[in-house]
């Protein structure tokens, strides 16, 4: 005979399994009720198709993951990634629709992981006058004239990192090198952060935060998402003294608002106290760092790979030939 304690455990397991089955059926029924949604699969509750998507990314099979679903459901299909129901649109017409639609037709909505790690006031989600103000502050610094004045600074950063990376070896891991290079350039040129130790600490925490973006939004101790949220808190704690110092420099006239994006955003807040908050500055600092963390590094790594495969392109780049 089973003891009451053992029976209690069996009953608990049975109830849990039955409840899970009912929840899954209700979820599946609810997901198929909306006739306006495209074909596709939302996968399991909460998890969706996140695991298969991330696994494909790790194996450099992301395009194949998309292609399989396009072949099955068409160029527009639904799925669920990082805890968010998602519609994937593939093709030129789809890109044109997304990039050309007005706010009253299509409003950007980021996955929960990216929205919480980047912050709810990131430039991709705010709208109206606040969006125009933040965009204007960033755009002013990103003008060609502003970037041209930093060419020598960027060249020095590249030389310094290259010499440090080759101090003990002649082999450079291209992707890792490019990631660190883009982070150093973003920290010093875009945001005016010069302290190397502080940049190292930022780099470590942003790497954790970036991993959390591609995870399930489960805020439980030990999970990737939980670690990312803690990393974001450390980033903001380190950023606050920098903002305070720059604010004092702007108020006293020692700092030019156009010297970097962070100074530009702080000056904007000082002029528009009611519209711009410290939280917006924090969120857009984190957002821009995350947005440029891998994209630029991967692009430059692919450029190096292309030059290594095509001697003619390498010679033209080395000689400074214009491809225009």
C-alpha positions in Angstrom: 0.0 0.0 0.0 1.0 3.6 -0.7 1.5 5.8 2.2 -0.5 9.0 2.4 2.7 11.1 1.8 3.5 9.2 -1.4 -0.2 9.5 -2.6 -0.1 13.2 -2.0 2.9 13.6 -4.3 1.2 11.5 -7.0 -2.0 13.5 -6.7 0.0 16.7 -6.9 1.8 15.5 -10.1 -1.4 14.4 -11.7 -3.2 17.7 -11.0 -0.2 19.6 -12.3 -0.1 17.6 -15.5 -3.9 17.9 -16.1 -3.7 21.7 -15.4 -0.8 22.0 -17.8 -2.8 20.2 -20.5 -5.9 22.3 -20.0 -3.8 25.5 -20.1 -2.1 24.4 -23.3 -5.4 23.5 -25.0 -7.0 26.8 -24.0 -3.9 28.7 -25.2 -4.0 26.8 -28.5 -7.7 27.4 -29.0 -7.3 31.1 -28.2 -4.4 31.5 -30.6 -6.5 30.0 -33.5 -9.7 32.0 -32.8 -8.5 35.2 -34.5 -9.2 34.9 -38.2 -7.2 38.0 -39.0 -3.9 36.5 -38.0 -1.6 34.9 -40.6 -0.8 31.2 -40.6 1.9 29.9 -38.3 2.5 28.4 -34.9 2.8 30.1 -31.5 4.5 27.1 -30.1 4.2 26.4 -26.4 2.8 28.9 -23.8 5.3 31.5 -22.8 8.1 29.6 -24.5 6.7 29.8 -28.0 9.4 28.9 -30.6 12.1 30.7 -28.7 14.3 27.7 -28.1 14.4 26.5 -31.7 15.0 30.1 -32.9 17.9 30.6 -30.5 19.3 27.2 -31.4 19.2 28.1 -35.1 21.0 31.4 -34.3 23.8 29.6 -32.5 24.3 27.3 -35.4 24.3 30.3 -37.9 21.0 28.8 -39.3 18.8 31.8 -38.7 17.9 32.3 -42.4 17.1 28.6 -42.7 14.8 28.8 -39.7 12.9 31.6 -41.4 13.0 29.8 -44.8 11.4 26.7 -43.4 8.4 28.7 -42.1 8.1 30.7 -45.3 7.9 27.5 -47.3 5.2 26.1 -44.9 3.1 29.2 -44.2 4.1 31.9 -46.8 6.0 35.2 -46.6 3.9 36.4 -43.7 3.6 34.1 -40.7 3.0 34.2 -37.0 5.2 32.8 -34.2 6.1 33.6 -30.6 9.7 34.7 -29.6 11.1 35.8 -26.3 7.6 35.7 -24.7 6.0 37.9 -27.4 3.5 36.9 -30.1 5.3 37.9 -33.4 4.4 38.3 -37.0 7.3 37.8 -39.4 7.1 39.5 -42.8 9.6 38.5 -45.5 10.4 40.1 -48.8 10.7 43.5 -50.5 7.0 44.4 -50.2 7.0 43.5 -46.5 10.0 45.7 -45.8 8.4 48.6 -47.8 5.2 48.2 -45.7 7.0 48.2 -42.4 9.5 51.0 -43.2 7.0 53.2 -45.0 3.9 52.9 -42.7 2.8 55.9 -40.6 2.2 55.7 -36.9 -1.6 55.4 -37.3 -1.0 52.2 -39.4 1.9 50.5 -37.7 3.4 51.2 -34.3 6.7 49.7 -33.2 6.4 47.2 -30.3 9.6 45.6 -29.1 9.7 42.1 -27.4 9.4 42.3 -23.6 13.1 41.3 -23.1 14.4 44.2 -25.3 11.8 46.7 -23.9 12.7 46.0 -20.3 16.5 45.8 -20.8 16.6 48.9 -23.0 13.9 50.7 -21.0 10.3 51.8 -21.8 11.4 55.2 -23.0 13.7 54.0 -25.7 13.6 55.9 -29.0 12.0 52.9 -30.8 8.8 53.0 -28.6 8.3 56.7 -27.7 6.1 58.7 -30.0 5.0 62.3 -30.7 6.9 65.3 -29.5 9.2 63.3 -27.2 10.3 61.2 -30.1 11.0 64.3 -32.2 13.1 65.8 -29.4 15.2 62.7 -28.7 15.7 62.0 -32.4 16.7 65.7 -33.0 19.3 65.6 -30.2 20.8 62.4 -31.6 20.6 63.5 -35.2 22.5 66.7 -34.5 25.5 64.9 -33.3 25.3 62.3 -36.1 25.7 64.8 -38.8 28.7 64.3 -41.2 30.4 67.5 -40.0 30.3 66.2 -36.3 31.5 62.8 -37.3 34.4 64.1 -39.5 35.8 66.0 -36.5 36.2 62.7 -34.7 38.0 60.8 -37.5 41.5 61.3 -35.9 40.1 60.2 -32.5 38.6 57.1 -34.0 41.9 56.3 -35.8 43.8 56.6 -32.5 41.3 54.3 -30.8 41.8 51.6 -33.5 45.6 51.9 -33.3 45.6 51.7 -29.5 43.3 48.6 -29.4 45.3 46.9 -32.2 48.6 47.4 -30.4 47.1 46.1 -27.1 45.6 43.1 -28.9 48.9 42.1 -30.6 51.1 42.7 -27.6 51.4 39.0 -26.7 50.2 37.4 -29.9 50.0 37.9 -33.6 46.6 36.3 -33.9 43.5 38.5 -33.5 40.0 37.0 -33.1 38.2 39.3 -35.6 34.7 39.3 -34.2 35.8 39.8 -30.6 38.2 42.6 -31.7 35.4 44.4 -33.7 33.0 44.1 -30.8 35.4 45.7 -28.4 36.4 48.3 -31.0 32.8 49.4 -31.7 32.1 49.5 -27.9 35.2 51.7 -27.3 34.2 54.0 -30.1 30.6 54.3 -28.9 31.7 54.9 -25.3 34.3 57.6 -26.1 33.1 59.3 -29.3 29.3 59.0 -29.0 29.0 59.4 -25.2 32.2 61.1 -24.1 33.2 58.4 -21.6 37.0 58.4 -21.4 37.8 56.3 -18.2 39.2 53.0 -19.4 38.3 51.1 -16.2 34.7 52.4 -16.4 34.5 51.4 -20.1 35.6 47.9 -19.2 32.9 47.6 -16.5 30.3 48.9 -19.0 31.5 46.5 -21.6 31.1 43.5 -19.3 27.6 44.4 -18.2 26.4 45.3 -21.7 27.5 41.8 -22.9 25.3 40.3 -20.2 22.4 42.6 -21.0 22.7 41.8 -24.7 22.4 38.0 -24.0 19.3 38.7 -21.9 17.6 40.4 -24.9 17.7 37.0 -26.6 16.2 35.0 -23.8 12.8 34.2 -22.2 11.5 37.0 -20.0 11.7 34.9 -16.8 12.8 37.1 -14.0 13.9 34.3 -11.6 17.4 34.2 -9.9 19.9 32.6 -12.1 18.1 33.0 -15.4 19.7 34.9 -18.3 17.0 37.5 -18.2 17.4 38.0 -14.4 21.2 38.5 -14.9 20.5 41.0 -17.7 18.2 43.1 -15.5 20.8 43.2 -12.7 23.4 44.2 -15.3 21.1 47.0 -16.5 20.8 48.2 -12.9 24.6 48.3 -12.6 24.9 50.2 -15.9 22.5 52.9 -14.7 24.3 53.2 -11.3 27.5 53.9 -13.1 25.9 56.3 -15.6 24.3 58.6 -13.0 27.6 60.2 -11.8 28.6 60.7 -15.4 25.3 62.5 -16.2 25.7 64.6 -13.0 29.2 65.7 -14.0 28.2 66.5 -17.6 25.2 68.5 -16.3 27.5 70.6 -14.2 29.9 71.2 -17.1 27.0 72.3 -19.3 25.6 74.6 -16.6 29.0 76.2 -16.1 29.8 76.5 -19.8 32.8 74.1 -19.7 31.1 71.5 -21.9 29.6 71.9 -25.4 26.2 70.3 -25.9 27.4 69.1 -29.3 30.5 67.3 -27.9 28.7 64.0 -27.6 25.2 62.4 -27.7 24.9 62.2 -23.9 25.7 65.9 -23.5 23.2 66.7 -26.2 20.5 64.7 -24.4 21.3 66.3 -21.0 21.2 69.8 -22.6 17.8 68.9 -24.1 16.5 67.9 -20.7 17.8 71.2 -19.2 15.8 73.1 -21.8 12.7 70.9 -21.6 12.3 69.7 -18.0 8.6 68.8 -18.5 9.1 66.7 -21.6 12.5 65.0 -21.0 13.4 63.0 -17.9 16.6 61.4 -16.6 14.9 58.0 -17.2 14.7 58.8 -20.9 18.4 59.7 -21.0 19.2 56.4 -19.2 17.0 54.3 -21.5 18.3 55.7 -24.7 21.9 55.4 -23.6 21.3 51.7 -23.0 19.3 51.3 -26.2 21.9 52.8 -28.4 24.7 50.8 -26.8 22.7 47.5 -27.3 21.6 48.5 -30.8 25.2 49.0 -31.9 26.8 46.2 -29.8 26.8 43.5 -32.5 25.5 45.0 -35.7 28.5 47.2 -36.5 30.9 44.6 -35.3 29.4 41.9 -37.5 29.4 44.2 -40.5 33.1 45.1 -40.1 34.0 41.4 -39.5 32.2 40.5 -42.8 34.2 43.2 -44.5 37.5 41.7 -43.2 36.2 38.2 -44.3 35.4 39.6 -47.8 38.8 41.2 -48.2 40.5 38.0 -47.2 38.6 36.1 -49.9 38.9 38.7 -52.7 42.5 40.0 -53.3 41.3 42.7 -55.7 39.0 44.2 -53.1 41.8 44.0 -50.5 44.2 45.8 -52.8 41.7 48.5 -53.7 40.9 49.2 -50.0 44.6 49.1 -49.0 45.4 51.6 -51.7 42.4 53.8 -50.8 40.7 53.4 -54.2 37.2 54.8 -54.3 34.4 52.4 -55.3 31.9 55.2 -56.1 
